[in-house]
Amino acid sequence: MKLITHWIDGKPYDGPVERRGPVYDPATGRMTAEVAFADRDVVDQAVAAAAKAFASWREVPLTRRQQILFSFRELVVQHKMDLARLLTAEHGKTLDDAAGEVQRGLEVIEFACNIAHLLKGDYSEQVSGGVDTYTIRQPLGVVAGITPFNFPAMVPMWMYPIAIACGNTFVLKPSEKDPSTSQLAAELLAEAGLPDGVFNVVHGDKEAVDALLAHPDVAAVSFVGSTPIARYIYETGTRNGKRVQALGGAKNHMVVLPDADMDLAADAAVSAGYGSAGERCMAISVVVTVGDAADRLLPKMTDRIAELKVGPGTEPGVQMGPLVTQQHLDKVLSYVEAGEQEGAVLVADGRTLTVPGHEEGFFLGPTLFDRVTPEMKIYRDEIFGPVLSTVRVDHYEDAIRLINDNPYGNGTAVFTNDGGAARKFQHEIEVGMVGINVPIPVPLSFYSFGGWKDSIFGTHAIYGPEGVHFYTRQKVIISRWPDPIHRGVDLGFPQHG
């Protein structure tokens, strides 16, 4: 059985492996590899390599860092489909979706290629007599990333290109469910000329995570995952003196007003609800229909659902693949059963799906509920699967109140042809990323990604300008150069002028 191991100090780890985890092909249900699980000693080796490399990497000129990132960018372009195929083999999403994921990660690499401009400071001359003040941004040291299974290529790329470009060194702990894309990224970074130890990968479970959170040489931690784990990462990391950005879960609502283009809204709801089998933190999981909108929208949605092709992600024409593991499939199935028991109307039942030749795969077809209420478990919890709920409300204000009362605040959308209604939504809604006739409002790399409320812990969003600020700290310098006039000793508090 193939063993996927760690990447430490510029090469694959060749030490002893005491614990391993399985890696599956979700389309067949078969185990295809094992992944090494790091213990505290392995994590210590990775952090030590990163700490040693930091001393020299932070001194590398900005222009040289940019050149390495440009080379890495070219290699990612060349190997885009190699990364996508690895991703599909271990996650299950379609090959087109996987290629799109790599492309969105590539955009952050391109943003980081402009690091010389992004690290510019401010300068104020003559703030006092003969005194100038200016700011510089400096790297933190060794930083770590802990990333989820649903975007094994893209989410790490939200972190390490910017962190490395800023002069930090990096230790990545990717999801143990789909680890191979991180290994290939490490090889490509080495080929691009990144010095040994600047980028390291350790695989594993909570033991590896806790070792990173407690390690005295790790200055900062970035995390993307569920809200309970995000809260744990944030509380544990900050308790150990680290800077932490921890992005949590979501329950994204899409509001459809009666005046909306119902064909556009139906396309958007089905695309955003079932893309990547709903395993996206920005997936639409609740459609909130106002007035009589549901009566016109749901028939269009069910027509589109009936036409979706579900199967192995490598097959041509497939639009939705399997879930990532049997354990996750079982969890999502339990929510479908709970929805029925609580009285929601099951409009489309994905449990009836069969994929010929792949009966052991982790498949669930698109599932749609109507007449869901906020008290139901399928409304309250993040399901993270192809299960879409419809909530009916009488008035627009009810829809806004419903979203604002929800503990999550990652993404949301409104579909309407009324400019005033759209402006009211963007002004009043308490969510970090808002779409107007756009179902998945994920900002491009030159903005930053981050929700509100229980969808984020810490004060920094991820990638973009916020990412640069997270991976650096500002230093203010106040300078005066000697002049012929010496002012003598002054024990008073410094004053301007």
Summary of the structure (lengths in Angstrom):
residues: 497
radius of gyration: 24.7
end to end distance: 73.4
largest distance: 89.3
contacts: 1806
relative contact order: 0.14
helix: 40%
strand: 24%
